[in-house]
Amino acid sequence: MKNSEEKKQLIEFPCDFSIKVIGKDCPSFLNSVSEIMRSHSQVYSEKKCKKNKSKKGNYISITCDVYVTSQNALDKIYIDLSKNKNILFVL
């Protein structure tokens, strides 16, 4: 069995990575996503995000392209997004 140093990475860093975040369609959700993304990426721009509302308009998904330099940096973004009460799912 290979040790962790010998495992081949599935993602080559640094890279742009798409993260989809789903929550209730309200200003606090949108603000939470933006704050978290900005805290992890100096080059984050809301202009690079795609927003899609659910059929009934209760929920919204935001797909953000964020520049990450390592798996550790990507993991930290997922952890912070997942801990936020305004965010329901992170994909």
MODALIN-V519552 format. One record per residue. RES is the residue in one letter. D_LAST is the distance of its C-alpha to the last C-alpha in whole Angstrom. Layout:
res = (RES | RES)
d_last = (D_LAST | D_LAST)
//
This chain:
res = (M | K | N | S | E | E | K | K | Q | L | I | E | F | P | C | D | F | S | I | K | V | I | G | K | D | C | P | S | F | L | N | S | V | S | E | I | M | R | S | H | S | Q | V | Y | S | E | K | K | C | K | K | N | K | S | K | K | G | N | Y | I | S | I | T | C | D | V | Y | V | T | S | Q | N | A | L | D | K | I | Y | I | D | L | S | K | N | K | N | I | L | F | V | L)
d_last = (29 | 28 | 27 | 24 | 26 | 27 | 23 | 22 | 19 | 16 | 16 | 19 | 19 | 19 | 17 | 15 | 11 | 9 | 6 | 5 | 6 | 8 | 12 | 16 | 17 | 19 | 20 | 19 | 16 | 16 | 18 | 16 | 13 | 16 | 18 | 15 | 14 | 18 | 19 | 17 | 18 | 21 | 21 | 18 | 19 | 18 | 20 | 17 | 14 | 14 | 14 | 14 | 16 | 16 | 20 | 21 | 20 | 19 | 15 | 13 | 10 | 10 | 9 | 11 | 12 | 13 | 16 | 16 | 19 | 18 | 15 | 17 | 16 | 12 | 12 | 14 | 11 | 9 | 12 | 13 | 10 | 10 | 14 | 14 | 16 | 15 | 11 | 10 | 7 | 4 | 0)
//
